[in-house]
Amino acid sequence: MRIKDREQGSGFRGQYVGGAGDGLVSWVVMRFQARISPWIAAAAALLIFAGVRAQAQDAGQSSSQSSSSQSNNIQTGNDQAPASTPYISVNPLAGVRYDNRYDLSLGAGYDHMKAGPDLLEGSNLGGLDMNGSYWLTRNWGIEASGRGYVGTALPAPRTDYLKGAMVKQYLFVGGAEWLGPHNRHGDLIAHILFGGVYGNFQKDLLGYPPGSYDFYYNQLAPAAIIGGHMDLARSEHWVFRITPDAVMTHYTFNSGPPTPTSYTQYDVNFAISVGMEYKFTSIKRSTNDKKNWVSGW
């Protein structure tokens, strides 16, 4: 068998196998190469398509896993976020009751009065009111009151050296009180009180007889108060209180010279005070339900 080199027109050299079987071998090799080339191309294309699809699936799975992990992180963060503190409402009137045995009140007071029986103009006095209660039953109690007022009064007749005089009035009374309609917001209390009043009318009269100016002389006289309390509860112990009253006094008047006379005079005037009450709740009174709610016995 011989091997020869043959030059072709293309300028490169090729080799061939010489001999009797040269034609058969060349035909077999060429036919085998022609059959293998399409299969190789198809297999390569299939491998490329499978690789692209696998990469797409991996990318989809990774994106879904990342989104689910993010959602889980968000949910976990929400779960771990502290809950807001709830608002707790406290009712200051929840402990308001009417079972205290004692209470005490103090307020700024106003009192209208006349310093003499025939004076045309009354006097406007201001001062303090103090009241204390001792409750016997659910509705009934005993009340004591002390009140002091001071102001000025205009004498009759007026003179150049006396155009006004200071007057004072002090009341000390006590009596019964009745607890009326009430709830945790407030109550109404009625009272009737009896006692005495001390009037000081001569301080600024320069030594002249008070009858000369139509004034009462300094004296202690009977007095009575009819009225009550209007209460607005603010807490278990504290109460805002308004006390309007009718004040009755029974002073004696001595007229001046030349014909001195003496007589008594009933006066009814208006008084009011505004202040605070404190309930001593440590000592209780009976609050059993009674058939007669008016008496409370």
SERO-4910 file (N, C-alpha, C, O; in steps of 0.05 Angstrom, whole numbers):
BEGIN
 pado doro    nc1    nc2    nc3   cac1   cac2   cac3    cc1    cc2    cc3    oc1    oc2    oc3
  Met    A     18    -24      0      0      0      0     18     24      0     39     25     14
  Arg    A     10     44    -16     27     68    -19     12     92    -10    -12     95    -12
  Ile    A     29    110      1     17    135     10     30    157     -6     55    159     -7
  Lys    A     14    173    -19     25    195    -36     13    221    -28     -9    223    -17
  Asp    A     29    242    -34     19    269    -30     10    281    -56     23    277    -76
  Arg    A    -13    294    -55    -24    306    -79    -31    335    -73    -44    342    -53
  Glu    A    -21    351    -91    -27    380    -89    -52    386   -104    -56    377   -126
  Gln    A    -69    403    -91    -94    411   -103    -92    440   -110    -73    455   -103
  Gly    A   -112    448   -125   -111    476   -135   -116    496   -114   -111    520   -118
  Ser    A   -125    487    -92   -130    506    -70   -105    514    -56   -106    533    -40
  Gly    A    -83    500    -60    -58    508    -48    -51    492    -24    -30    498    -12
  Phe    A    -66    473    -15    -58    457      8    -54    429     -1    -63    420    -22
  Arg    A    -41    415     17    -34    387     11    -51    369     26    -58    374     49
  Gly    A    -60    346     14    -77    326     26    -64    299     23    -46    295      7
  Gln    A    -73    281     39    -63    254     38    -85    235     30   -109    241     36
  Tyr    A    -79    213     18    -99    192     12    -86    166     14    -62    163     13
  Val    A   -102    146     16    -93    118     19    -95    106     -9   -116    105    -21
  Gly    A    -74     96    -18    -73     83    -44    -78     54    -42    -76     42    -21
  Gly    A    -85     42    -63    -88     13    -64   -115      6    -74   -130     23    -84
  Ala    A   -121    -20    -72   -146    -30    -83   -170    -21    -68   -191    -17    -79
  Gly    A   -166    -17    -42   -190     -9    -26   -192     20    -21   -207     28     -4
  Asp    A   -178     36    -37   -179     65    -32   -207     76    -35   -216     92    -19
  Gly    A   -221     68    -55   -248     80    -61   -268     72    -40   -285     89    -32
  Leu    A   -268     48    -31   -288     38    -11   -284     51     15   -304     59     28
  Val    A   -259     54     25   -254     67     51   -263     96     51   -275    105     70
  Ser    A   -257    110     29   -264    138     28   -294    141     28   -305    159     42
  Trp    A   -309    124     15   -338    126     14   -350    121     42   -369    134     49
  Val    A   -339    102     56   -350     95     83   -345    118    102   -364    125    117
  Val    A   -321    129    102   -314    151    121   -332    175    115   -342    187    134
  Met    A   -336    182     90   -352    205     83   -381    201     91   -394    219    102
  Arg    A   -392    178     87   -420    172     93   -424    172    124   -444    181    133
  Phe    A   -405    162    139   -407    162    169   -407    190    180   -422    197    198
  Gln    A   -388    207    169   -388    234    178   -413    249    172   -423    265    188
  Ala    A   -425    244    148   -450    258    140   -473    249    158   -490    266    164
  Arg    A   -474    224    168   -495    215    186   -491    225    214   -511    232    227
  Ile    A   -467    227    224   -462    235    252   -466    265    256   -475    273    277
  Ser    A   -461    282    237   -462    311    241   -490    321    249   -491    336    267
  Pro    A   -512    313    236   -539    322    245   -546    313    273   -557    328    288
  Trp    A   -538    289    280   -544    279    307   -529    295    328   -540    302    349
  Ile    A   -504    302    322   -489    318    341   -502    345    344   -503    355    367
  Ala    A   -511    357    322   -523    384    324   -549    383    340   -554    401    356
  Ala    A   -564    362    335   -590    359    350   -585    355    379   -598    367    396
  Ala    A   -565    339    386   -559    334    414   -549    359    427   -556    365    450
  Ala    A   -532    375    413   -522    400    424   -545    419    429   -546    433    450
  Ala    A   -563    421    410   -586    439    413   -603    431    437   -612    448    452
  Leu    A   -607    404    440   -623    394    463   -610    401    489   -623    408    508
  Leu    A   -583    397    490   -569    404    515   -571    433    522   -574    441    545
  Ile    A   -569    450    501   -570    479    506   -598    487    516   -600    503    535
  Phe    A   -619    475    504   -647    482    512   -652    472    541   -665    486    557
  Ala    A   -642    448    547   -645    438    574   -631    455    595   -641    460    616
  Gly    A   -607    465    588   -592    482    606   -606    509    611   -607    518    634
  Val    A   -617    521    589   -632    546    592   -656    543    610   -662    559    627
  Arg    A   -671    521    605   -696    516    621   -689    511    650   -703    521    668
  Ala    A   -667    497    656   -659    492    683   -651    518    697   -658    522    720
  Gln    A   -637    535    683   -630    561    694   -654    578    700   -655    591    721
  Ala    A   -675    577    682   -699    592    687   -714    582    712   -724    598    728
  Gln    A   -715    555    714   -729    544    737   -714    551    763   -727    558    783
  Asp    A   -687    550    762   -672    557    786   -676    586    794   -678    593    817
  Ala    A   -677    604    773   -682    632    779   -710    637    791   -713    653    809
  Gly    A   -730    623    780   -757    625    791   -759    616    819   -772    628    836
  Gln    A   -746    593    825   -747    582    852   -732    601    872   -742    605    894
  Ser    A   -710    611    863   -695    630    881   -711    655    886   -711    665    909
  Ser    A   -725    666    865   -741    690    870   -764    685    888   -771    701    905
  Ser    A   -778    661    885   -800    655    902   -791    651    931   -804    659    950
  Gln    A   -767    638    934   -757    634    961   -750    660    974   -755    664    998
  Ser    A   -738    679    959   -731    705    970   -756    720    978   -756    733    999
  Ser    A   -777    720    960   -802    734    967   -815    722    991   -825    737   1008
  Ser    A   -815    695    993   -828    682   1016   -812    688   1041   -824    693   1062
  Ser    A   -785    689   1039   -769    696   1063   -774    724   1071   -775    730   1095
  Gln    A   -777    743   1051   -783    770   1058   -810    773   1072   -812    787   1092
  Ser    A   -830    759   1061   -857    760   1074   -856    748   1102   -868    758   1120
  Asn    A   -840    726   1105   -837    715   1132   -824    734   1151   -831    736   1174
  Asn    A   -804    749   1140   -790    768   1157   -809    791   1165   -809    800   1188
  Ile    A   -826    799   1146   -845    820   1152   -865    811   1172   -871    825   1192
  Gln    A   -876    786   1168   -895    776   1188   -882    772   1215   -894    778   1236
  Thr    A   -857    763   1215   -843    760   1241   -839    786   1254   -842    789   1279
  Gly    A   -833    807   1238   -830    834   1250   -856    844   1261   -856    856   1283
  Asn    A   -878    839   1246   -904    848   1257   -911    833   1282   -922    844   1301
  Asp    A   -904    807   1282   -910    791   1306   -894    801   1330   -903    801   1353
  Gln    A   -869    809   1324   -852    818   1346   -856    846   1354   -845    855   1375
  Ala    A   -871    862   1337   -875    890   1344   -892    892   1370   -911    877   1373
  Pro    A   -884    909   1388   -899    911   1414   -927    923   1409   -930    942   1394
  Ala    A   -946    911   1423   -974    920   1421   -976    947   1435   -963    951   1456
  Ser    A   -994    965   1425   -998    991   1438  -1011    988   1465  -1028    970   1469
  Thr    A  -1002   1005   1483  -1013   1003   1510  -1042   1012   1511  -1048   1034   1501
  Pro    A  -1061    996   1520  -1089   1004   1520  -1094   1027   1539  -1082   1029   1560
  Tyr    A  -1113   1045   1532  -1121   1067   1548  -1140   1058   1570  -1161   1046   1564
  Ile    A  -1133   1063   1595  -1150   1055   1617  -1164   1080   1628  -1152   1098   1638
  Ser    A  -1191   1080   1626  -1206   1102   1636  -1213   1098   1665  -1223   1077   1673
  Val    A  -1208   1119   1681  -1213   1118   1710  -1235   1138   1716  -1233   1162   1710
  Asn    A  -1257   1128   1727  -1279   1145   1734  -1275   1156   1763  -1276   1141   1782
  Pro    A  -1271   1183   1766  -1267   1193   1793  -1292   1192   1810  -1290   1195   1835
  Leu    A  -1315   1187   1798  -1340   1186   1814  -1348   1157   1821  -1369   1153   1832
  Ala    A  -1331   1138   1814  -1338   1110   1819  -1342   1104   1849  -1358   1087   1856
  Gly    A  -1327   1118   1866  -1328   1113   1895  -1347   1131   1910  -1346   1131   1935
  Val    A  -1363   1147   1896  -1381   1165   1910  -1404   1150   1923  -1418   1135   1910
  Arg    A  -1406   1153   1949  -1427   1140   1964  -1438   1160   1985  -1425   1181   1991
  Tyr    A  -1461   1153   1996  -1473   1170   2017  -1476   1154   2043  -1497   1152   2054
  Asp    A  -1453   1144   2052  -1453   1128   2076  -1433   1140   2097  -1427   1127   2117
  Asn    A  -1423   1164   2092  -1404   1176   2111  -1419   1187   2135  -1442   1195   2133
  Arg    A  -1406   1186   2158  -1419   1195   2183  -1415   1225   2186  -1432   1239   2197
  Tyr    A  -1391   1235   2178  -1385   1264   2182  -1378   1277   2155  -1369   1263   2137
  Asp    A  -1382   1303   2154  -1372   1319   2132  -1368   1348   2141  -1381   1356   2160
  Leu    A  -1351   1362   2127  -1345   1390   2134  -1342   1406   2109  -1330   1396   2089
  Ser    A  -1353   1430   2109  -1351   1447   2085  -1343   1476   2093  -1349   1485   2115
  Leu    A  -1329   1489   2074  -1320   1517   2078  -1324   1531   2052  -1316   1521   2030
  Gly    A  -1335   1555   2053  -1340   1570   2029  -1339   1600   2033  -1341   1610   2055
  Ala    A  -1335   1615   2011  -1337   1644   2011  -1366   1652   2010  -1381   1643   1993
  Gly    A  -1374   1670   2029  -1402   1676   2032  -1409   1705   2026  -1392   1723   2028
  Tyr    A  -1434   1709   2019  -1445   1736   2015  -1471   1738   2031  -1487   1719   2032
  Asp    A  -1475   1761   2044  -1499   1765   2061  -1509   1793   2057  -1494   1813   2059
  His    A  -1535   1795   2052  -1548   1821   2050  -1563   1826   2076  -1577   1809   2085
  Met    A  -1560   1850   2087  -1573   1857   2113  -1579   1887   2114  -1570   1902   2098
  Lys    A  -1595   1894   2134  -1600   1921   2141  -1589   1927   2169  -1594   1912   2188
  Ala    A  -1573   1949   2171  -1562   1956   2197  -1581   1970   2215  -1575   1974   2238
  Gly    A  -1605   1977   2205  -1625   1990   2221  -1653   1985   2209  -1654   1978   2185
  Pro    A  -1674   1988   2224  -1701   1981   2214  -1712   1999   2192  -1727   1990   2175
  Asp    A  -1704   2024   2192  -1715   2043   2173  -1695   2052   2152  -1701   2071   2137
  Leu    A  -1673   2039   2150  -1653   2047   2129  -1664   2039   2101  -1674   2017   2098
  Leu    A  -1662   2057   2083  -1672   2052   2056  -1653   2033   2040  -1662   2018   2023
  Glu    A  -1628   2035   2046  -1608   2019   2031  -1597   1997   2049  -1590   2002   2072
  Gly    A  -1595   1973   2039  -1584   1951   2053  -1554   1951   2051  -1542   1966   2037
  Ser    A  -1542   1932   2066  -1513   1929   2066  -1505   1903   2053  -1518   1882   2058
  Asn    A  -1484   1903   2037  -1474   1879   2024  -1449   1870   2039  -1428   1884   2038
  Leu    A  -1451   1848   2052  -1428   1838   2068  -1416   1813   2056  -1429   1798   2041
  Gly    A  -1391   1809   2061  -1377   1786   2051  -1362   1772   2074  -1354   1785   2093
  Gly    A  -1358   1746   2072  -1344   1732   2093  -1340   1703   2087  -1337   1695   2064
  Leu    A  -1341   1687   2108  -1337   1658   2106  -1360   1643   2119  -1371   1652   2139
  Asp    A  -1367   1620   2107  -1386   1601   2118  -1373   1575   2124  -1358   1564   2107
  Met    A  -1377   1564   2148  -1367   1537   2154  -1391   1521   2165  -1406   1529   2182
  Asn    A  -1393   1496   2154  -1415   1479   2161  -1404   1451   2167  -1387   1441   2153
  Gly    A  -1415   1438   2187  -1408   1411   2194  -1433   1394   2198  -1453   1404   2209
  Ser    A  -1432   1368   2190  -1455   1351   2192  -1448   1325   2206  -1426   1314   2204
  Tyr    A  -1468   1315   2221  -1466   1289   2234  -1491   1274   2225  -1513   1281   2233
  Trp    A  -1488   1253   2209  -1511   1238   2198  -1520   1216   2216  -1504   1199   2225
  Leu    A  -1546   1217   2223  -1557   1197   2240  -1567   1172   2225  -1562   1150   2234
  Thr    A  -1580   1177   2203  -1591   1155   2186  -1583   1159   2157  -1566   1177   2151
  Arg    A  -1595   1144   2140  -1589   1147   2112  -1596   1175   2102  -1582   1186   2085
  Asn    A  -1618   1187   2112  -1628   1213   2101  -1627   1236   2121  -1627   1259   2113
  Trp    A  -1626   1230   2147  -1627   1252   2166  -1601   1256   2181  -1587   1236   2188
  Gly    A  -1595   1281   2187  -1571   1288   2201  -1574   1313   2217  -1595   1327   2216
  Ile    A  -1553   1320   2233  -1552   1345   2248  -1530   1362   2237  -1508   1353   2231
  Glu    A  -1537   1388   2232  -1518   1406   2220  -1513   1430   2238  -1532   1440   2251
  Ala    A  -1488   1439   2240  -1481   1463   2254  -1467   1482   2235  -1452   1473   2217
  Ser    A  -1472   1508   2238  -1461   1527   2219  -1451   1552   2234  -1464   1562   2252
  Gly    A  -1427   1561   2226  -1416   1586   2236  -1409   1604   2213  -1395   1596   2194
  Arg    A  -1419   1629   2214  -1415   1648   2191  -1408   1675   2202  -1419   1685   2221
  Gly    A  -1389   1687   2188  -1380   1714   2195  -1379   1732   2171  -1367   1724   2150
  Tyr    A  -1391   1756   2172  -1392   1775   2150  -1384   1802   2159  -1387   1810   2182
  Val    A  -1373   1818   2140  -1365   1845   2146  -1370   1862   2121  -1367   1853   2099
  Gly    A  -1378   1888   2126  -1383   1906   2104  -1388   1934   2114  -1380   1940   2137
  Thr    A  -1400   1951   2098  -1406   1978   2106  -1435   1984   2102  -1449   1972   2086
  Ala    A  -1445   2004   2118  -1473   2012   2116  -1474   2043   2116  -1457   2056   2127
  Leu    A  -1494   2053   2103  -1498   2082   2101  -1517   2091   2122  -1540   2082   2123
  Pro    A  -1509   2110   2139  -1527   2120   2160  -1548   2139   2150  -1546   2150   2128
  Ala    A  -1568   2144   2166  -1589   2163   2160  -1594   2180   2185  -1601   2169   2206
  Pro    A  -1591   2206   2184  -1582   2221   2161  -1552   2220   2158  -1537   2213   2177
  Arg    A  -1542   2226   2134  -1514   2227   2129  -1502   2254   2137  -1516   2274   2135
  Thr    A  -1478   2253   2145  -1464   2278   2152  -1438   2279   2138  -1428   2259   2127
  Asp    A  -1425   2302   2139  -1400   2305   2126  -1378   2288   2139  -1359   2280   2126
  Tyr    A  -1380   2283   2164  -1360   2268   2179  -1367   2239   2182  -1351   2223   2192
  Leu    A  -1391   2231   2173  -1399   2202   2175  -1415   2195   2150  -1440   2199   2149
  Lys    A  -1401   2185   2130  -1414   2178   2105  -1418   2147   2102  -1431   2138   2084
  Gly    A  -1405   2133   2120  -1408   2104   2120  -1396   2092   2145  -1377   2103   2156
  Ala    A  -1407   2070   2153  -1397   2057   2178  -1394   2027   2173  -1409   2015   2159
  Met    A  -1373   2016   2185  -1368   1987   2183  -1387   1973   2202  -1391   1980   2225
  Val    A  -1399   1951   2191  -1417   1934   2207  -1407   1905   2204  -1396   1898   2184
  Lys    A  -1413   1889   2225  -1405   1861   2225  -1428   1844   2236  -1444   1853   2252
  Gln    A  -1429   1820   2225  -1451   1802   2234  -1440   1773   2235  -1427   1764   2216
  Tyr    A  -1445   1760   2258  -1435   1733   2263  -1459   1716   2270  -1474   1722   2289
  Leu    A  -1462   1693   2256  -1484   1675   2261  -1473   1648   2271  -1453   1638   2261
  Phe    A  -1486   1637   2292  -1480   1611   2302  -1506   1596   2305  -1522   1602   2323
  Val    A  -1511   1576   2287  -1537   1563   2286  -1533   1533   2283  -1511   1524   2276
  Gly    A  -1553   1518   2288  -1553   1489   2285  -1581   1479   2282  -1600   1492   2290
  Gly    A  -1584   1455   2271  -1610   1444   2267  -1609   1418   2251  -1590   1403   2252
  Ala    A  -1631   1412   2237  -1635   1387   2223  -1630   1391   2193  -1635   1413   2182
  Glu    A  -1620   1370   2181  -1617   1370   2151  -1627   1344   2140  -1626   1323   2153
  Trp    A  -1637   1345   2116  -1648   1322   2103  -1636   1318   2075  -1635   1336   2059
  Leu    A  -1626   1294   2070  -1614   1287   2045  -1636   1280   2025  -1651   1260   2029
  Gly    A  -1639   1296   2004  -1660   1291   1984  -1650   1274   1961  -1634   1256   1965
  Pro    A  -1658   1281   1937  -1649   1265   1913  -1619   1266   1911  -1607   1287   1914
  His    A  -1607   1243   1905  -1578   1242   1903  -1570   1219   1886  -1584   1199   1883
  Asn    A  -1547   1222   1873  -1534   1200   1859  -1504   1206   1859  -1495   1223   1874
  Arg    A  -1489   1192   1843  -1460   1195   1845  -1451   1222   1833  -1427   1229   1836
  His    A  -1468   1236   1819  -1461   1262   1808  -1466   1285   1827  -1452   1305   1826
  Gly    A  -1485   1282   1845  -1491   1304   1863  -1516   1298   1880  -1527   1276   1879
  Asp    A  -1523   1319   1896  -1546   1315   1914  -1558   1342   1920  -1546   1363   1915
  Leu    A  -1582   1341   1932  -1596   1365   1943  -1601   1359   1973  -1612   1338   1980
  Ile    A  -1594   1378   1989  -1598   1376   2018  -1613   1400   2028  -1606   1423   2022
  Ala    A  -1634   1396   2044  -1649   1417   2056  -1642   1419   2086  -1638   1398   2099
  His    A  -1642   1443   2097  -1636   1446   2126  -1653   1469   2137  -1660   1488   2123
  Ile    A  -1658   1467   2163  -1669   1489   2178  -1654   1491   2204  -1652   1472   2219
  Leu    A  -1643   1515   2209  -1624   1519   2231  -1633   1542   2249  -1644   1562   2239
  Phe    A  -1629   1539   2275  -1636   1559   2294  -1612   1565   2312  -1595   1548   2316
  Gly    A  -1611   1590   2321  -1589   1598   2339  -1589   1628   2344  -1610   1640   2348
  Gly    A  -1565   1639   2343  -1563   1667   2350  -1545   1682   2330  -1531   1670   2314
  Val    A  -1547   1709   2331  -1531   1726   2314  -1520   1749   2331  -1535   1760   2348
  Tyr    A  -1496   1755   2327  -1484   1779   2341  -1479   1800   2320  -1464   1795   2301
  Gly    A  -1490   1824   2324  -1486   1846   2306  -1470   1868   2319  -1476   1877   2341
  Asn    A  -1450   1877   2305  -1433   1899   2314  -1437   1923   2295  -1429   1922   2272
  Phe    A  -1452   1943   2305  -1460   1966   2288  -1448   1992   2297  -1450   2012   2282
  Gln    A  -1436   1995   2320  -1428   2020   2332  -1399   2027   2328  -1390   2048   2339
  Lys    A  -1384   2011   2315  -1355   2015   2314  -1347   2042   2303  -1329   2055   2313
  Asp    A  -1360   2051   2281  -1352   2076   2268  -1372   2099   2272  -1372   2118   2256
  Leu    A  -1388   2098   2294  -1407   2120   2298  -1396   2142   2315  -1411   2160   2323
  Leu    A  -1371   2142   2321  -1356   2163   2335  -1368   2170   2362  -1368   2192   2371
  Gly    A  -1379   2149   2376  -1390   2153   2402  -1419   2162   2404  -1429   2165   2426
  Tyr    A  -1431   2168   2381  -1459   2177   2381  -1478   2153   2385  -1471   2131   2378
  Pro    A  -1501   2158   2396  -1521   2136   2399  -1528   2125   2372  -1533   2140   2353
  Pro    A  -1529   2098   2369  -1535   2087   2343  -1563   2094   2333  -1567   2097   2309
  Gly    A  -1582   2099   2352  -1609   2106   2342  -1609   2133   2328  -1627   2138   2312
  Ser    A  -1589   2150   2333  -1588   2176   2320  -1584   2173   2290  -1591   2190   2274
  Tyr    A  -1572   2151   2281  -1567   2145   2253  -1584   2122   2243  -1579   2111   2221
  Asp    A  -1605   2115   2258  -1622   2093   2251  -1607   2066   2250  -1613   2049   2233
  Phe    A  -1587   2062   2267  -1572   2037   2269  -1582   2022   2293  -1591   2033   2313
  Tyr    A  -1579   1995   2291  -1582   1978   2315  -1557   1982   2333  -1536   1990   2323
  Tyr    A  -1561   1978   2358  -1538   1978   2376  -1525   1950   2376  -1538   1930   2368
  Asn    A  -1501   1948   2386  -1488   1922   2387  -1504   1903   2405  -1510   1910   2428
  Gln    A  -1510   1879   2395  -1526   1861   2410  -1525   1833   2400  -1516   1827   2377
  Leu    A  -1534   1814   2417  -1537   1786   2410  -1567   1781   2407  -1582   1788   2426
  Ala    A  -1576   1770   2385  -1605   1767   2379  -1610   1739   2368  -1592   1726   2359
  Pro    A  -1636   1731   2369  -1643   1705   2357  -1640   1706   2326  -1643   1727   2314
  Ala    A  -1635   1683   2314  -1632   1681   2285  -1641   1653   2276  -1640   1634   2292
  Ala    A  -1648   1651   2251  -1656   1625   2239  -1648   1626   2210  -1647   1647   2197
  Ile    A  -1641   1603   2199  -1633   1600   2171  -1649   1577   2159  -1651   1555   2170
  Ile    A  -1661   1582   2136  -1676   1562   2121  -1664   1562   2093  -1663   1582   2079
  Gly    A  -1657   1539   2084  -1645   1536   2057  -1635   1508   2052  -1648   1489   2059
  Gly    A  -1611   1506   2041  -1600   1480   2035  -1574   1481   2019  -1563   1503   2015
  His    A  -1566   1458   2011  -1541   1455   1996  -1547   1443   1968  -1564   1425   1966
  Met    A  -1533   1453   1948  -1533   1440   1922  -1504   1430   1917  -1486   1446   1914
  Asp    A  -1501   1404   1917  -1474   1392   1916  -1469   1379   1889  -1486   1367   1877
  Leu    A  -1444   1383   1880  -1435   1370   1855  -1410   1353   1863  -1389   1365   1869
  Ala    A  -1413   1327   1862  -1391   1309   1870  -1368   1311   1850  -1372   1311   1826
  Arg    A  -1343   1313   1861  -1319   1313   1845  -1302   1288   1849  -1287   1281   1831
  Ser    A  -1305   1275   1871  -1291   1250   1877  -1304   1237   1901  -1326   1246   1910
  Glu    A  -1292   1216   1911  -1303   1202   1934  -1305   1220   1958  -1323   1218   1974
  His    A  -1286   1238   1961  -1285   1255   1985  -1293   1284   1980  -1305   1296   1998
  Trp    A  -1287   1295   1957  -1291   1323   1952  -1316   1329   1937  -1324   1315   1918
  Val    A  -1330   1351   1945  -1355   1359   1934  -1355   1390   1930  -1347   1404   1948
  Phe    A  -1363   1399   1907  -1367   1427   1902  -1395   1435   1912  -1415   1423   1904
  Arg    A  -1396   1455   1930  -1421   1461   1944  -1430   1490   1940  -1413   1508   1942
  Ile    A  -1456   1494   1935  -1469   1520   1934  -1491   1520   1955  -1507   1502   1955
  Thr    A  -1491   1540   1972  -1510   1541   1994  -1526   1567   1993  -1517   1587   2004
  Pro    A  -1550   1567   1982  -1568   1591   1983  -1586   1589   2008  -1597   1567   2013
  Asp    A  -1590   1611   2022  -1605   1611   2047  -1621   1636   2050  -1615   1657   2039
  Ala    A  -1643   1634   2065  -1657   1657   2076  -1649   1660   2105  -1652   1642   2121
  Val    A  -1639   1684   2112  -1629   1690   2139  -1649   1708   2153  -1654   1730   2144
  Met    A  -1659   1699   2176  -1678   1715   2192  -1665   1723   2218  -1654   1706   2232
  Thr    A  -1667   1749   2224  -1656   1760   2249  -1678   1775   2264  -1697   1784   2252
  His    A  -1674   1777   2290  -1694   1790   2307  -1679   1810   2326  -1676   1805   2350
  Tyr    A  -1671   1833   2314  -1656   1853   2330  -1675   1871   2345  -1699   1873   2338
  Thr    A  -1665   1883   2366  -1679   1904   2381  -1668   1931   2374  -1644   1935   2374
  Phe    A  -1686   1950   2369  -1678   1977   2362  -1685   1997   2384  -1708   1996   2395
  Asn    A  -1667   2014   2391  -1671   2036   2410  -1668   2062   2395  -1646   2069   2386
  Ser    A  -1689   2077   2394  -1688   2103   2380  -1672   2123   2397  -1670   2120   2422
  Gly    A  -1662   2143   2385  -1647   2163   2399  -1664   2185   2412  -1688   2184   2409
  Pro    A  -1651   2204   2425  -1666   2226   2437  -1679   2243   2415  -1671   2242   2392
  Pro    A  -1700   2259   2421  -1708   2266   2449  -1728   2247   2461  -1733   2248   2485
  Thr    A  -1740   2229   2444  -1761   2211   2456  -1752   2182   2450  -1761   2170   2430
  Pro    A  -1734   2171   2466  -1724   2144   2461  -1747   2124   2464  -1763   2124   2482
  Thr    A  -1748   2106   2444  -1766   2083   2444  -1751   2058   2437  -1729   2059   2426
  Ser    A  -1762   2035   2444  -1749   2009   2439  -1770   1990   2428  -1792   1988   2437
  Tyr    A  -1761   1976   2407  -1778   1956   2395  -1760   1935   2380  -1737   1941   2375
  Thr    A  -1772   1913   2374  -1758   1892   2360  -1766   1892   2330  -1787   1901   2323
  Gln    A  -1747   1882   2314  -1751   1882   2285  -1743   1855   2274  -1721   1846   2278
  Tyr    A  -1761   1843   2258  -1755   1818   2243  -1745   1826   2216  -1758   1841   2201
  Asp    A  -1722   1816   2209  -1711   1821   2182  -1706   1794   2168  -1695   1775   2181
  Val    A  -1713   1792   2143  -1707   1768   2127  -1690   1777   2103  -1699   1794   2087
  Asn    A  -1667   1766   2101  -1648   1774   2080  -1637   1748   2066  -1641   1726   2075
  Phe    A  -1624   1753   2044  -1613   1731   2028  -1583   1728   2033  -1569   1748   2035
  Ala    A  -1574   1703   2034  -1546   1697   2036  -1539   1673   2018  -1556   1656   2013
  Ile    A  -1515   1672   2009  -1506   1650   1992  -1476   1646   1996  -1461   1665   2001
  Ser    A  -1467   1621   1994  -1438   1615   1995  -1431   1594   1974  -1448   1579   1966
  Val    A  -1406   1595   1966  -1395   1576   1946  -1369   1565   1957  -1351   1581   1964
  Gly    A  -1366   1539   1958  -1342   1528   1969  -1339   1498   1964  -1351   1488   1945
  Met    A  -1325   1485   1981  -1319   1456   1979  -1327   1441   2004  -1325   1452   2026
  Glu    A  -1336   1417   2001  -1342   1399   2023  -1323   1375   2023  -1316   1366   2001
  Tyr    A  -1316   1366   2046  -1299   1342   2049  -1315   1321   2065  -1324   1327   2087
  Lys    A  -1317   1297   2054  -1330   1275   2067  -1310   1257   2081  -1291   1248   2069
  Phe    A  -1315   1252   2107  -1298   1233   2122  -1310   1205   2119  -1328   1198   2134
  Thr    A  -1300   1190   2100  -1312   1164   2093  -1302   1141   2111  -1312   1119   2107
  Ser    A  -1283   1146   2128  -1273   1123   2144  -1294   1113   2165  -1294   1090   2172
  Ile    A  -1311   1131   2174  -1332   1123   2192  -1359   1123   2177  -1366   1144   2166
  Lys    A  -1373   1100   2177  -1396   1097   2161  -1422   1101   2177  -1422   1098   2202
  Arg    A  -1443   1109   2163  -1469   1109   2175  -1487   1088   2163  -1479   1077   2142
  Ser    A  -1509   1083   2175  -1527   1062   2164  -1539   1071   2138  -1549   1093   2135
  Thr    A  -1538   1053   2118  -1550   1058   2092  -1569   1036   2084  -1575   1032   2061
  Asn    A  -1580   1022   2104  -1599   1000   2098  -1624   1012   2085  -1633   1033   2092
  Asp    A  -1634    998   2065  -1659   1006   2052  -1682   1006   2072  -1687    986   2085
  Lys    A  -1696   1028   2073  -1719   1030   2090  -1745   1031   2074  -1744   1040   2051
  Lys    A  -1767   1023   2086  -1792   1025   2072  -1800   1055   2068  -1811   1062   2048
  Asn    A  -1794   1071   2088  -1800   1099   2086  -1774   1114   2079  -1758   1120   2096
  Trp    A  -1771   1120   2053  -1746   1133   2044  -1745   1162   2053  -1723   1173   2053
  Val    A  -1767   1174   2060  -1767   1202   2069  -1753   1204   2096  -1737   1222   2100
  Ser    A  -1760   1187   2114  -1749   1188   2141  -1722   1174   2142  -1704   1183   2156
  Gly    A  -1719   1151   2129  -1695   1136   2130  -1690   1121   2156  -1669   1111   2161
  Trp    A  -1711   1120   2173  -1708   1105   2198  -1711   1075   2194  -1710   1060   2213
***
